[in-house]
Amino acid sequence: MLIASFSTGPWETNCYVIAPVERSACVIVDPGPDAAAVVETIVESQGLTPVAVLATHGHLDHIAEAHRICATYDIGCWIHADDRGLLTDPVAGLGSDLAPLVEQLLGSRTLPEPAQVHELSDGDQLSLAGLRFDVRHAPGHTPGSVLYEVANPGRGPNAPDVLLSGDVLFAGAIGRTDLPGGSEEAMRKTLVDVVLGVDDSRVVLPGHGLQTTMARERRTNPYLAHSYLT
Protein backbone atom coordinates (compact mmCIF):
# COMPACT_ATOMS: atom_id res chain seq x y z
CA MET A 1 0.00 0.00 0.00
CA LEU A 2 1.28 3.44 -0.97
CA ILE A 3 0.72 6.17 1.65
CA ALA A 4 1.98 9.69 1.04
CA SER A 5 1.49 12.15 3.89
CA PHE A 6 2.17 15.82 4.46
CA SER A 7 1.11 18.49 6.95
CA THR A 8 -0.74 21.58 5.86
CA GLY A 9 -2.11 24.85 7.18
CA PRO A 10 -1.53 26.72 10.45
CA TRP A 11 -2.62 23.71 12.50
CA GLU A 12 -0.16 21.38 10.71
CA THR A 13 -2.87 18.88 9.85
CA ASN A 14 -1.84 15.58 8.31
CA CYS A 15 -3.28 14.93 4.86
CA TYR A 16 -2.91 11.44 3.40
CA VAL A 17 -2.95 10.16 -0.17
CA ILE A 18 -3.55 6.39 -0.11
CA ALA A 19 -3.36 3.91 -2.98
CA PRO A 20 -2.84 0.15 -3.26
CA VAL A 21 0.17 0.65 -5.55
CA GLU A 22 1.77 3.29 -7.73
CA ARG A 23 -0.08 4.27 -10.91
CA SER A 24 -3.49 3.29 -9.57
CA ALA A 25 -6.60 4.87 -8.12
CA CYS A 26 -6.16 6.72 -4.81
CA VAL A 27 -8.08 8.29 -1.94
CA ILE A 28 -7.32 11.64 -0.31
CA VAL A 29 -7.93 11.87 3.44
CA ASP A 30 -8.39 15.18 5.31
CA PRO A 31 -7.34 17.85 2.79
CA GLY A 32 -6.86 20.97 4.91
CA PRO A 33 -5.78 24.49 3.94
CA ASP A 34 -3.38 24.57 0.97
CA ALA A 35 -3.61 20.81 0.46
CA ALA A 36 -4.81 20.86 -3.14
CA ALA A 37 -1.51 21.91 -4.71
CA VAL A 38 0.46 19.25 -2.81
CA VAL A 39 -2.10 16.59 -3.66
CA GLU A 40 -1.78 17.51 -7.33
CA THR A 41 2.02 17.12 -7.17
CA ILE A 42 1.79 13.72 -5.48
CA VAL A 43 -0.89 12.47 -7.86
CA GLU A 44 1.11 13.51 -10.93
CA SER A 45 4.45 12.19 -9.68
CA GLN A 46 3.00 8.78 -8.74
CA GLY A 47 0.65 8.44 -11.70
CA LEU A 48 -2.42 8.25 -9.44
CA THR A 49 -6.10 8.82 -10.16
CA PRO A 50 -8.11 10.28 -7.24
CA VAL A 51 -11.51 8.65 -6.74
CA ALA A 52 -12.63 9.99 -3.35
CA VAL A 53 -12.03 12.45 -0.53
CA LEU A 54 -12.55 11.07 2.98
CA ALA A 55 -12.95 13.29 6.04
CA THR A 56 -12.28 11.97 9.53
CA HIS A 57 -14.39 14.91 10.78
CA GLY A 58 -15.59 18.32 9.70
CA HIS A 59 -13.18 20.77 11.28
CA LEU A 60 -11.78 23.36 8.89
CA ASP A 61 -8.19 22.16 9.15
CA HIS A 62 -9.32 18.77 7.79
CA ILE A 63 -11.78 19.79 5.05
CA ALA A 64 -10.80 23.29 3.87
CA GLU A 65 -9.90 22.15 0.35
CA ALA A 66 -12.23 19.16 0.04
CA HIS A 67 -14.52 21.09 -2.32
CA ARG A 68 -11.57 22.18 -4.48
CA ILE A 69 -10.12 18.69 -4.84
CA CYS A 70 -13.55 17.16 -5.46
CA ALA A 71 -14.20 19.69 -8.24
CA THR A 72 -10.77 19.23 -9.82
CA TYR A 73 -11.12 15.45 -10.13
CA ASP A 74 -14.96 15.24 -10.28
CA ILE A 75 -15.10 12.99 -7.22
CA GLY A 76 -17.21 12.76 -4.07
CA CYS A 77 -16.56 13.57 -0.43
CA TRP A 78 -17.42 11.13 2.36
CA ILE A 79 -18.20 12.55 5.83
CA HIS A 80 -20.36 11.47 8.77
CA ALA A 81 -23.85 12.92 8.68
CA ASP A 82 -23.38 14.64 12.05
CA ASP A 83 -20.48 16.74 10.69
CA ARG A 84 -21.83 17.48 7.21
CA GLY A 85 -22.87 21.01 8.15
CA LEU A 86 -19.25 21.89 8.93
CA LEU A 87 -18.34 21.49 5.26
CA THR A 88 -20.01 24.83 4.61
CA ASP A 89 -20.03 26.46 8.07
CA PRO A 90 -16.56 26.01 9.58
CA VAL A 91 -17.17 28.60 12.31
CA ALA A 92 -19.84 26.31 13.79
CA GLY A 93 -17.15 23.79 14.67
CA LEU A 94 -14.59 26.26 15.99
CA GLY A 95 -16.60 28.91 17.79
CA SER A 96 -17.31 32.55 17.07
CA ASP A 97 -14.02 33.65 18.66
CA LEU A 98 -12.18 32.05 15.75
CA ALA A 99 -14.44 33.51 13.06
CA PRO A 100 -11.90 36.27 12.18
CA LEU A 101 -9.19 33.63 11.69
CA VAL A 102 -11.49 31.60 9.44
CA GLU A 103 -12.22 34.68 7.37
CA GLN A 104 -8.51 35.50 7.16
CA LEU A 105 -7.70 31.98 5.92
CA LEU A 106 -10.59 31.64 3.48
CA GLY A 107 -11.53 35.18 2.60
CA SER A 108 -15.01 34.20 3.78
CA ARG A 109 -16.71 32.64 6.79
CA THR A 110 -18.28 29.91 4.67
CA LEU A 111 -17.19 27.26 2.16
CA PRO A 112 -18.93 25.76 -0.88
CA GLU A 113 -20.11 22.22 -0.34
CA PRO A 114 -18.62 19.61 -2.68
CA ALA A 115 -21.02 18.71 -5.48
CA GLN A 116 -21.11 15.07 -4.37
CA VAL A 117 -21.38 14.41 -0.63
CA HIS A 118 -21.88 10.93 0.80
CA GLU A 119 -22.97 10.65 4.43
CA LEU A 120 -21.27 7.99 6.53
CA SER A 121 -22.74 5.83 9.29
CA ASP A 122 -21.12 3.54 11.83
CA GLY A 123 -20.26 0.17 10.35
CA ASP A 124 -20.12 1.30 6.73
CA GLN A 125 -17.65 -0.54 4.51
CA LEU A 126 -16.32 1.50 1.62
CA SER A 127 -14.62 -0.10 -1.37
CA LEU A 128 -12.56 2.69 -2.91
CA ALA A 129 -9.43 2.60 -5.07
CA GLY A 130 -9.12 -1.13 -4.60
CA LEU A 131 -9.01 -0.76 -0.82
CA ARG A 132 -11.51 -1.42 1.95
CA PHE A 133 -12.25 1.29 4.51
CA ASP A 134 -14.23 0.18 7.58
CA VAL A 135 -15.96 3.14 9.23
CA ARG A 136 -16.32 3.45 13.00
CA HIS A 137 -18.28 6.35 14.45
CA ALA A 138 -16.10 7.89 17.17
CA PRO A 139 -17.73 11.03 18.61
CA GLY A 140 -16.16 13.20 21.28
CA HIS A 141 -13.89 15.57 19.39
CA THR A 142 -16.83 16.34 17.09
CA PRO A 143 -20.23 14.66 16.91
CA GLY A 144 -19.37 13.13 13.53
CA SER A 145 -15.78 12.04 14.05
CA VAL A 146 -14.96 8.65 12.54
CA LEU A 147 -12.08 6.22 12.40
CA TYR A 148 -11.20 4.45 9.16
CA GLU A 149 -9.69 0.98 9.42
CA VAL A 150 -7.86 0.18 6.20
CA ALA A 151 -6.92 -3.37 5.27
CA ASN A 152 -3.48 -3.49 3.67
CA PRO A 153 -3.64 -5.56 0.46
CA GLY A 154 0.02 -6.49 0.91
CA ARG A 155 1.37 -9.43 2.84
CA GLY A 156 3.75 -9.88 5.76
CA PRO A 157 5.00 -7.74 8.68
CA ASN A 158 6.02 -4.93 6.36
CA ALA A 159 2.42 -4.48 5.19
CA PRO A 160 0.43 -3.74 8.37
CA ASP A 161 -3.19 -2.68 8.42
CA VAL A 162 -3.81 1.00 9.13
CA LEU A 163 -6.05 3.09 11.37
CA LEU A 164 -6.77 6.65 10.23
CA SER A 165 -7.61 8.16 13.61
CA GLY A 166 -8.22 11.82 12.76
CA ASP A 167 -8.34 13.89 15.93
CA VAL A 168 -9.59 11.06 18.12
CA LEU A 169 -6.24 9.42 18.90
CA PHE A 170 -2.73 10.86 18.67
CA ALA A 171 0.67 9.55 19.72
CA GLY A 172 0.47 9.97 23.48
CA ALA A 173 -2.71 12.06 23.46
CA ILE A 174 -6.32 12.40 22.30
CA GLY A 175 -8.27 15.15 20.60
CA ARG A 176 -9.63 18.12 22.54
CA THR A 177 -13.27 18.11 23.57
CA ASP A 178 -13.79 21.80 24.43
CA LEU A 179 -14.78 23.06 20.98
CA PRO A 180 -18.44 23.35 19.91
CA GLY A 181 -19.91 19.87 19.60
CA GLY A 182 -17.13 18.29 21.64
CA SER A 183 -17.90 16.08 24.62
CA GLU A 184 -15.51 14.57 27.14
CA GLU A 185 -18.16 12.02 28.11
CA ALA A 186 -18.61 10.97 24.49
CA MET A 187 -14.84 10.80 24.01
CA ARG A 188 -14.40 8.49 26.99
CA LYS A 189 -17.11 6.21 25.63
CA THR A 190 -15.43 6.23 22.21
CA LEU A 191 -12.09 5.33 23.75
CA VAL A 192 -13.60 2.43 25.68
CA ASP A 193 -16.03 1.10 23.11
CA VAL A 194 -14.15 1.79 19.86
CA VAL A 195 -10.47 2.66 20.26
CA LEU A 196 -9.57 -0.03 22.79
CA GLY A 197 -11.08 -2.60 20.43
CA VAL A 198 -8.59 -1.79 17.66
CA ASP A 199 -6.05 -4.54 17.04
CA ASP A 200 -2.56 -3.90 18.42
CA SER A 201 -0.96 -4.57 15.04
CA ARG A 202 -2.52 -1.54 13.37
CA VAL A 203 -0.37 1.43 12.45
CA VAL A 204 -2.12 4.60 13.64
CA LEU A 205 -2.06 7.56 11.25
CA PRO A 206 -3.36 10.55 13.23
CA GLY A 207 -4.68 13.91 12.15
CA HIS A 208 -1.72 15.69 13.71
CA GLY A 209 1.77 14.63 14.75
CA LEU A 210 3.71 11.44 14.21
CA GLN A 211 2.39 8.01 13.35
CA THR A 212 2.30 5.39 16.08
CA THR A 213 0.91 1.90 16.65
CA MET A 214 -2.10 0.75 18.59
CA ALA A 215 0.12 -1.49 20.71
CA ARG A 216 2.28 1.47 21.75
CA GLU A 217 -0.72 3.63 22.58
CA ARG A 218 -2.33 0.89 24.62
CA ARG A 219 0.86 0.64 26.71
CA THR A 220 1.82 4.31 27.02
CA ASN A 221 -1.04 6.69 26.22
CA PRO A 222 -2.32 8.08 29.56
CA TYR A 223 -5.78 8.62 28.07
CA LEU A 224 -6.16 4.90 27.43
CA ALA A 225 -5.22 4.04 31.02
CA HIS A 226 -7.81 2.64 33.39
CA SER A 227 -7.30 5.61 35.71
CA TYR A 228 -8.54 8.03 33.02
CA LEU A 229 -11.32 5.92 31.59
CA THR A 230 -13.05 5.13 34.90
C-alpha positions as CSV (number, residue, x, y, z in Angstrom):
1,M,0.0,0.0,0.0
2,L,1.3,3.4,-1.0
3,I,0.7,6.2,1.6
4,A,2.0,9.7,1.0
5,S,1.5,12.1,3.9
6,F,2.2,15.8,4.5
7,S,1.1,18.5,6.9
8,T,-0.7,21.6,5.9
9,G,-2.1,24.9,7.2
10,P,-1.5,26.7,10.4
11,W,-2.6,23.7,12.5
12,E,-0.2,21.4,10.7
13,T,-2.9,18.9,9.8
14,N,-1.8,15.6,8.3
15,C,-3.3,14.9,4.9
16,Y,-2.9,11.4,3.4
17,V,-2.9,10.2,-0.2
18,I,-3.5,6.4,-0.1
19,A,-3.4,3.9,-3.0
20,P,-2.8,0.2,-3.3
21,V,0.2,0.6,-5.5
22,E,1.8,3.3,-7.7
23,R,-0.1,4.3,-10.9
24,S,-3.5,3.3,-9.6
25,A,-6.6,4.9,-8.1
26,C,-6.2,6.7,-4.8
27,V,-8.1,8.3,-1.9
28,I,-7.3,11.6,-0.3
29,V,-7.9,11.9,3.4
30,D,-8.4,15.2,5.3
31,P,-7.3,17.9,2.8
32,G,-6.9,21.0,4.9
33,P,-5.8,24.5,3.9
34,D,-3.4,24.6,1.0
35,A,-3.6,20.8,0.5
36,A,-4.8,20.9,-3.1
37,A,-1.5,21.9,-4.7
38,V,0.5,19.3,-2.8
39,V,-2.1,16.6,-3.7
40,E,-1.8,17.5,-7.3
41,T,2.0,17.1,-7.2
42,I,1.8,13.7,-5.5
43,V,-0.9,12.5,-7.9
44,E,1.1,13.5,-10.9
45,S,4.5,12.2,-9.7
46,Q,3.0,8.8,-8.7
47,G,0.6,8.4,-11.7
48,L,-2.4,8.3,-9.4
49,T,-6.1,8.8,-10.2
50,P,-8.1,10.3,-7.2
51,V,-11.5,8.7,-6.7
52,A,-12.6,10.0,-3.3
53,V,-12.0,12.4,-0.5
54,L,-12.6,11.1,3.0
55,A,-13.0,13.3,6.0
56,T,-12.3,12.0,9.5
57,H,-14.4,14.9,10.8
58,G,-15.6,18.3,9.7
59,H,-13.2,20.8,11.3
60,L,-11.8,23.4,8.9
61,D,-8.2,22.2,9.2
62,H,-9.3,18.8,7.8
63,I,-11.8,19.8,5.1
64,A,-10.8,23.3,3.9
65,E,-9.9,22.1,0.3
66,A,-12.2,19.2,0.0
67,H,-14.5,21.1,-2.3
68,R,-11.6,22.2,-4.5
69,I,-10.1,18.7,-4.8
70,C,-13.6,17.2,-5.5
71,A,-14.2,19.7,-8.2
72,T,-10.8,19.2,-9.8
73,Y,-11.1,15.5,-10.1
74,D,-15.0,15.2,-10.3
75,I,-15.1,13.0,-7.2
76,G,-17.2,12.8,-4.1
77,C,-16.6,13.6,-0.4
78,W,-17.4,11.1,2.4
79,I,-18.2,12.6,5.8
80,H,-20.4,11.5,8.8
81,A,-23.9,12.9,8.7
82,D,-23.4,14.6,12.0
83,D,-20.5,16.7,10.7
84,R,-21.8,17.5,7.2
85,G,-22.9,21.0,8.1
86,L,-19.2,21.9,8.9
87,L,-18.3,21.5,5.3
88,T,-20.0,24.8,4.6
89,D,-20.0,26.5,8.1
90,P,-16.6,26.0,9.6
91,V,-17.2,28.6,12.3
92,A,-19.8,26.3,13.8
93,G,-17.1,23.8,14.7
94,L,-14.6,26.3,16.0
95,G,-16.6,28.9,17.8
96,S,-17.3,32.5,17.1
97,D,-14.0,33.6,18.7
98,L,-12.2,32.0,15.7
99,A,-14.4,33.5,13.1
100,P,-11.9,36.3,12.2
101,L,-9.2,33.6,11.7
102,V,-11.5,31.6,9.4
103,E,-12.2,34.7,7.4
104,Q,-8.5,35.5,7.2
105,L,-7.7,32.0,5.9
106,L,-10.6,31.6,3.5
107,G,-11.5,35.2,2.6
108,S,-15.0,34.2,3.8
109,R,-16.7,32.6,6.8
110,T,-18.3,29.9,4.7
111,L,-17.2,27.3,2.2
112,P,-18.9,25.8,-0.9
113,E,-20.1,22.2,-0.3
114,P,-18.6,19.6,-2.7
115,A,-21.0,18.7,-5.5
116,Q,-21.1,15.1,-4.4
117,V,-21.4,14.4,-0.6
118,H,-21.9,10.9,0.8
119,E,-23.0,10.6,4.4
120,L,-21.3,8.0,6.5
121,S,-22.7,5.8,9.3
122,D,-21.1,3.5,11.8
123,G,-20.3,0.2,10.4
124,D,-20.1,1.3,6.7
125,Q,-17.6,-0.5,4.5
126,L,-16.3,1.5,1.6
127,S,-14.6,-0.1,-1.4
128,L,-12.6,2.7,-2.9
129,A,-9.4,2.6,-5.1
130,G,-9.1,-1.1,-4.6
131,L,-9.0,-0.8,-0.8
132,R,-11.5,-1.4,2.0
133,F,-12.3,1.3,4.5
134,D,-14.2,0.2,7.6
135,V,-16.0,3.1,9.2
136,R,-16.3,3.4,13.0
137,H,-18.3,6.3,14.4
138,A,-16.1,7.9,17.2
139,P,-17.7,11.0,18.6
140,G,-16.2,13.2,21.3
141,H,-13.9,15.6,19.4
142,T,-16.8,16.3,17.1
143,P,-20.2,14.7,16.9
144,G,-19.4,13.1,13.5
145,S,-15.8,12.0,14.0
146,V,-15.0,8.7,12.5
147,L,-12.1,6.2,12.4
148,Y,-11.2,4.5,9.2
149,E,-9.7,1.0,9.4
150,V,-7.9,0.2,6.2
151,A,-6.9,-3.4,5.3
152,N,-3.5,-3.5,3.7
153,P,-3.6,-5.6,0.5
154,G,0.0,-6.5,0.9
155,R,1.4,-9.4,2.8
156,G,3.7,-9.9,5.8
157,P,5.0,-7.7,8.7
158,N,6.0,-4.9,6.4
159,A,2.4,-4.5,5.2
160,P,0.4,-3.7,8.4
161,D,-3.2,-2.7,8.4
162,V,-3.8,1.0,9.1
163,L,-6.0,3.1,11.4
164,L,-6.8,6.6,10.2
165,S,-7.6,8.2,13.6
166,G,-8.2,11.8,12.8
167,D,-8.3,13.9,15.9
168,V,-9.6,11.1,18.1
169,L,-6.2,9.4,18.9
170,F,-2.7,10.9,18.7
171,A,0.7,9.6,19.7
172,G,0.5,10.0,23.5
173,A,-2.7,12.1,23.5
174,I,-6.3,12.4,22.3
175,G,-8.3,15.2,20.6
176,R,-9.6,18.1,22.5
177,T,-13.3,18.1,23.6
178,D,-13.8,21.8,24.4
179,L,-14.8,23.1,21.0
180,P,-18.4,23.3,19.9
181,G,-19.9,19.9,19.6
182,G,-17.1,18.3,21.6
183,S,-17.9,16.1,24.6
184,E,-15.5,14.6,27.1
185,E,-18.2,12.0,28.1
186,A,-18.6,11.0,24.5
187,M,-14.8,10.8,24.0
188,R,-14.4,8.5,27.0
189,K,-17.1,6.2,25.6
190,T,-15.4,6.2,22.2
191,L,-12.1,5.3,23.7
192,V,-13.6,2.4,25.7
193,D,-16.0,1.1,23.1
194,V,-14.1,1.8,19.9
195,V,-10.5,2.7,20.3
196,L,-9.6,0.0,22.8
197,G,-11.1,-2.6,20.4
198,V,-8.6,-1.8,17.7
199,D,-6.0,-4.5,17.0
200,D,-2.6,-3.9,18.4
201,S,-1.0,-4.6,15.0
202,R,-2.5,-1.5,13.4
203,V,-0.4,1.4,12.5
204,V,-2.1,4.6,13.6
205,L,-2.1,7.6,11.2
206,P,-3.4,10.6,13.2
207,G,-4.7,13.9,12.2
208,H,-1.7,15.7,13.7
209,G,1.8,14.6,14.7
210,L,3.7,11.4,14.2
211,Q,2.4,8.0,13.3
212,T,2.3,5.4,16.1
213,T,0.9,1.9,16.6
214,M,-2.1,0.7,18.6
215,A,0.1,-1.5,20.7
216,R,2.3,1.5,21.7
217,E,-0.7,3.6,22.6
218,R,-2.3,0.9,24.6
219,R,0.9,0.6,26.7
220,T,1.8,4.3,27.0
221,N,-1.0,6.7,26.2
222,P,-2.3,8.1,29.6
223,Y,-5.8,8.6,28.1
224,L,-6.2,4.9,27.4
225,A,-5.2,4.0,31.0
226,H,-7.8,2.6,33.4
227,S,-7.3,5.6,35.7
228,Y,-8.5,8.0,33.0
229,L,-11.3,5.9,31.6
230,T,-13.1,5.1,34.9
